[in-house]
Amino acid sequence: MKHFIFRILLRKNTNMRHKFRNLKLDRIDHAILDNLQNDGRISNSDLADRVGLSQSACLRRVKSLEAEGVIEGYAATVNQTAADLPDNVFVQITVEKQTKELLTEFERIVRDCPQIMECYLMSGDADYMLRVIVCDASDYEKLHMDVLTALPGVSQIKSNFSLRTVTKKNDIPFNL
């Protein structure tokens, strides 16, 4: 069953990749995206100057990138320590069986938990990898007992505390 669900997800992601494969981003699009990734609050006038377009042409390009789903949204990056949630815990979760109903419910609960910042369906030993933010070990213990162990179908939980962040990137590189 695990392989069947994984194949469905791959097929879904492949369809998404085909949608974006038909999109042709040129150097101006890349410049727009680079600038917006560095400063999401940049004015259209400044952005247009930086990428060498008129203001109206620049705005059309940005609106097109938004409509095509290349730009998913805009957000402020908040310092975790300033928010009193300085610690990252990486959690590997294995579920006992992978039925569609169980995975759907598991993923719904994970999405609704504010301390779970990221969740990935994985191949390999663990079924899911989570990044959880907490203020300290006792905060994580509470989350572990109240939320993680109560997730449907969980058979194993492995947790690793991050000692420090070496690098954290939000910008997608375009010129690889």
Secondary structure, DSSP 4 states (H G I P E B T S, - for coil): -HHHHHHHHHHHHHHHHHHHHT----HHHHHHHHHHHH-TT--HHHHHHHHT--HHHHHHHHHHHHHTTSS--------TTTTT--EEEEEEEEES---HHHHHHHHHHHHH-TTEEEEEE-SSS-SEEEEEEESSHHHHHHHHHHTGGGSTTEEEEEEEE-S--S----PPP---
